[in-house]
Amino acid sequence: MLHKPPLKRPQARTFAVRVSPTDRLKALVRIGPITLQAALGRGGVTAFKREGDGGTPRAAMAVLAGFRRGGMLTPDHAGLKLRRVGCRDGWCDAPDHAAYNRHVRLPFAASHETLVRDDILYDFGFVLDWNIRSRRRGAGSAIFLHVAKPGFPPTQGCIALKRRDMLRLMPLLRRGTIIRVE
């Protein structure tokens, strides 16, 4: 009988997100030899994230899932299956609700974010494990890696890349990829 060595699981990639030396609301995202610009939250990077503070959490967050606007013709070529979202998809940001920091179906009575927008921000998005697997009320919700508005204005706490850069990096994103904000 031949001995087969155990299969090695591919290591999760890590994207390093570092605050720009010239603007605390922007970042440099590095994966291997590639460095890209990104927008951060209006509250800058924080180690004490709270709901509504606009801060981007200083943390190592795993990619849990991805989504894309339904009906788009742009191929995504993502490293994981992206859920198509429509007008009935939202994300609960009400700390006192049982569905806090979870995907919800609209209409939804509690405070929530709509995942289909009039702008490009959620054309493609990746759910980061901030306050999801180990959830605490009021510790922040809806932390995504998504598309940035032109000029990189601050986000509500997410990390946002140019659409072109997002499409370039999406094949490298897998479930478990680490986004490390330093």
N, C-alpha and C positions, 0 to 999 in steps of 0.2 A: 504494500500500500504506500502510495506516495504521500509525503507530508506537504500540506498546503499551508503556507504562512497565513496568518489572519489578515483579513482585508483591513487596510488602514482607512479610516474615515478622513476625508479631506478636512483640513483645519479651516475654521471659520476665518474669513478675511476680517481685517480691522481697518476701518476708515478713521483716520485721526483728524479731529476737528479742533483747530486752534484759533483762538481769538486773533484777529488781525492786529498787528502792532500799531496801525494808524487809525483804527476805528473799532471800538468795543462792540459794535452792533453788526460787525461783519467778521467772517472767518476765512481761514484757508483750510481746505479739505484735502487731505493727502491719502492716496492709496498707491502704494508702491512708488513708482517714479512720477506719478501724475499729481499735480497740485492745481486745485480749482478754487474759485471764489464762491462764497456762500453768504447768505443773510442769516442773522441770528435774531432772537427775540428782542422786543423793544426794551426789555429789562436787563439785557446783557446776559452773561452766563452767571448762574447762581448755584450754590451748593445747598440752598434752602428753598427749593421750589414750592410755590403755593399757587392754588387756583387763582387765575386772573392777574398774576403779577407780571406776565409777559416775559418771564425769564426762560432761558434755555437751560435745562438742567446740566450741571457738571456731573457727568456719569458715563459709564460704559453701558450702552443700551443695545440689546439684540434686535435685529429685524424680525418681527413676528409674522407679518403678512404684507401684502401689497394690494393696491387698488388702482383702477383707471376709470376715467370717465367713459361711460358706455356710448357707443355710436361713433367713437373716433376711428379714423382710418389709419392713423399712424401706427405702424407695428411697434410693439414694445420690446421684444427680444429680452425680456427680463429673465433672471435666473430662477425665478419662482413664479407660480401662476398668479396673475393679477385678477382680483375680483372686479367685475364690471359694476360700477355704481350708477344708479339712476336717481330720479327725483324723489324717491321714497327712502333714500339712505341718509342717515345722520349719525352723529356721535354725541352721546350725552356728556354734558359738562356741569351737571347739577350735583354738587357733592352729597346732598342729602337723599338722592334718588338711588334705588337699588341697581340701576343700570349705569351708574357713574363710571365714566371712562370706558364705555363699551359702545359697540356699533348698535344702532337702534333703527327701527323702521318708522318712517314719518307717515302721517302726522304723529307727533310726540309732544305730550303736554309739558314736560319739564324742559329746562334750558338745554339747548343742543346746538351743534354746528351742523350745517347742511353740507354734504359731501359733493353735491353738484353745484358749481358756482358759475357766475357769469364771466369770471376771469380765468386765467390759465393755472392758478395755484394747484388745483387738485386734478389736473389732467392726468398726472401720475403721482401716486403717494405711497409711502411705506410706513407702516405702523411700527413705532419703536417701543420697546418694552420699558416705558417709563410709567410706573404706577399701574401696571396692568396685571402681571402675574402675582405680584404682592401689592395689593391695592390698599391705599389709605385715603380716607375721605379728605378732600381739600388739598391734597398734595400735588395737584396738577393733572390735566387730562389732555388728550388729543395731541400728543407730541409726535409729529410726523417728519419724515424727510420728504419734501415735495418741491414743486417748481417755484422759482422765485419770480416776483414781478420785475419788470425792467428797472435797472438802477439799484437793485438790491435793497429796497426799503425794509425796515425791520418786520419780523413776523410776530405772532402772538406767543412765541416760545419754541417754534419749530426751527428746523434747519432747511434752508431753501437754496437750490442750485438753479442755474440757467437751464432752460428746457433742453437745450442742445447738450449740456454737460450731463444732465440727468439721463438722457437717452444713451449717452456714451458709457455711463457707469452702470446702468441697469443690468446688463448681462453679468456683472460681477456681484450683484446683490442676491443673496440666498437667505433662506430662513436661517437665523443664527449669526449672520454677518454682524459684527460689532461696530457700532458707531460710537467712538470714544470722544466725548467733548472734554477738552482739557482747559 
